[in-house]
Amino acid sequence: MIEFKNSENLNKWSKAQREKHLKIGFVPTMGALHEGHISLIEAAKTENDLVICSIFVNPTQFNEQEDFDKYPITIEKDKDLLFQAGCHVVFIPDVANIYPSSTAFDLEIDLGNIANVLEGAHRPGHFEGVMQVVKRLLEIVEPNVLYLGKKDYQQYLILKKMVSFYQFDIEVKQCPIVREPDGLAMSSRNLRLKPVERNAAVQLSKALFAIQSDQFSSSPKALSEKFTANLNANPLIDVEYLEIVSAESLGKIDDWKDSESAVACIAAKVGSIRLIDNVTIY
Ligand code: PAF
């Protein structure tokens, strides 16, 4: 596995591979890798000649300094996991390399509703930061295919729109959520849960799966209110939102018959750790 720290060197290398008509799959991450990330590497490996993974904890997408300061960093373990998974290149830049003072970022893109709801409403500036870093990474890596996980469902919709807005010749693929055996969605933040919080955290996915199987028993609003109240009854859980939305527009669904698709999305603090998850209802 080749390791790059410098964006110009990686860009040169990547251009050379594309000139040889080699297809490049790209998996951007913030490190603290788990099986969810590795599933993206594996998907990229089967569909491309080369796989590049970036590890960069992007400061501009954190709306809380403490969340950024405490973001888990496990670089050596990450490199081992990537090597074992057969990743060809790991890119580990520093902040100055990703954001040299010459890199301007004008957000000319209007994403409409999809950026203003759910995470957009609760984490001001988060998606601007995500778009800023992913645009920059795509310009450096110049991949053929970008791989994203479904756990960050809204991020996937936004980045797909961004790629098309800037007319990048890049296919955006979404891979399924990887879960722990009890159903908790894998997340780098799970590493920060205390044992008692880890036990409580599974209630989030349980609620989403219950909504999935109870669907149509009541209105979307009644279901989300019922499960929000159930979750909040646990003193370790504080639900920020639990919404049933259209899978395309992310608009809230008032009546099941109003939408051709539905996803239940949740964000909740378990102890002090903020987790997100989602389940497709139909
Ligand atoms: O999903 C993530 O880990 C991050 O938002 C991403 C896409 C790597 C950008 O920093």
Boltz pocket constraint, residues with backbone or C-beta under 6 A from the ligand:
constraints:
  - pocket:
      binder: B
      contacts: [[A, 28], [A, 29], [A, 30], [A, 56], [A, 58], [A, 61], [A, 130], [A, 133], [A, 134], [A, 152], [A, 155]]
      max_distance: 6.0
